[in-house]
Amino acid sequence: MTSTTKKTQKLPSEEMLPDAKGYFGPYGGQELPPHLKAIMDEIADAYLKVRETAAYQNELKDLYQHYVGRPSPIYYASRLTEACGGAKFYFKREDLNHTGAHKINHALGEALLAKHMGKTKVIAETGAGQHGVAMATACALVGLPCEIHMGAVDIVKEHPNVTKMKILGAKLIAVESGTKTLKDAVDSAFEEYVKDPDNFFYAIGSVVGPHPFPMMVRDFQSIVGKEAREQFPAMTGELPDYVVACVGGGSNAMGIFSGFMDDASVKLVGIEPCGRGLGKGDHAATLTYGKPGTMHGFHSYMLQDDTGEPDPVYSIASGLDYPSVGPHHSYLKDLGRAEYHAIDDTACLDAFMKLSQLEGIIPALESAHAIAWVMREAKNLGPDVKVLINLSGRGDKDADFVAEKLGL
Ligand SMILES: *Cc1c(COP(=O)(O)O)cnc(C)c1O
């Protein structure tokens, strides 16, 4: 396989990252006007205090166990392994969580934080509707009003998720400005949020945005890596050789990576969407093809034009099409602690069908990117290599789309 891994330097301990200003090396921070920076600092202070309290910790732990169904199991996919003729495939089954993906892990963390901070309304943006459904679920559970901003174009496209959010009691705001998609939804949600930041809570849906969100969302998702770090050796007698996850904003990858960060023998691999090719607007492989830049209040790798404006992005998996990426990932790439590769739509669809038909597991199109990379590399890696893949979500949401696309 082609490897971009540089010699791994000694890493700062996980607990040390980010620094007090929210930087992971040169990435992250709060690239915001002073009044917004003050708001973010207040959230950071509240989070750092609340997360130390027994009440908060116990409540979250209890919900993970009794509401989400954690711990999620690790499953050895023997038929897929056999079919690919090399490395062994193990899946961390985040698809089995309540609501069907890893997003519920941070949605609950954020909703509980909002409750402990005495907020009266949670605001969130959503693209494909996955973060919207997870937040609507968490808010129904903790009893907080929830307002989801979603582009009018996405509302038409992602109808089942829109219906779910309504049933769950969320207020849906249709955003009619700009291209009526995710970026406009972010702007609209933020506009509402700054009307009353003392009483409102803005729940970001990945390890992106200004500090403290990349840290907070990573912390909430770290349960995935913590569990896997115990489960995998208990199951196989050793650590995995590779831990692989798809990367949109990067939350499911950060979650599982965090459990293995200090295990130098474990290679961490993030898989980005190469969409329909390398043309501008045809993919969203930010770490693979982007360069450092600033948008949405933080510094990170970014797909951008010469003036620093974000490029349009595309992927068959709507959960992966974001022109920036979590700042922690950018730092891990530069340090050589993690490597990042891109997988296109065609390979993703093939993995989606193979996992379905060889294992009876329909994966989310997002997760199928990570599976596709391991399928491609399995022979090269060889049968002695154990690969742990974060199966970030289930593919019910994608079933109709794939069937139409493949003419099933
Ligand atoms: C949203 C989503 C992703 C991408 O988000 P990350 O923050 O990169 O994890 C991946 N998989 C599923 C199932 C999703 O819903």
The ligand as an SDF file (V2000), in Angstrom:
LIG
                    3D

 15 15  0  0  0  0  0  0  0  0999 V2000
  -22.6410   12.2270   10.0430 C   0  0  0  0  0  0  0  0  0  0  0  0
  -22.0890   10.8780    9.8020 C   0  0  0  0  0  0  0  0  0  0  0  0
  -20.7250   10.6720    9.4940 C   0  0  0  0  0  0  0  0  0  0  0  0
  -19.7470   11.7910    9.3040 C   0  0  0  0  0  0  0  0  0  0  0  0
  -19.5030   12.5610   10.4320 O   0  0  0  0  0  0  0  0  0  0  0  0
  -18.1390   12.4610   11.2550 P   0  0  0  0  0  0  0  0  0  0  0  0
  -18.2190   13.6340   12.1480 O   0  0  0  0  0  0  0  0  0  0  0  0
  -17.0080   12.5310   10.2820 O   0  0  0  0  0  0  0  0  0  0  0  0
  -18.1540   11.1760   11.9680 O   0  0  0  0  0  0  0  0  0  0  0  0
  -20.2700    9.3740    9.3490 C   0  0  0  0  0  0  0  0  0  0  0  0
  -21.1040    8.3140    9.4480 N   0  0  0  0  0  0  0  0  0  0  0  0
  -22.4190    8.4630    9.7360 C   0  0  0  0  0  0  0  0  0  0  0  0
  -23.2670    7.2560    9.8330 C   0  0  0  0  0  0  0  0  0  0  0  0
  -22.9490    9.7490    9.9110 C   0  0  0  0  0  0  0  0  0  0  0  0
  -24.2580    9.8990   10.1770 O   0  0  0  0  0  0  0  0  0  0  0  0
  1  2  1  0
  2  3  1  0
  2 14  2  0
  3  4  1  0
  3 10  2  0
  4  5  1  0
  5  6  1  0
  6  7  2  0
  6  8  1  0
  6  9  1  0
 10 11  1  0
 11 12  2  0
 12 13  1  0
 12 14  1  0
 14 15  1  0
M  END
$$$$
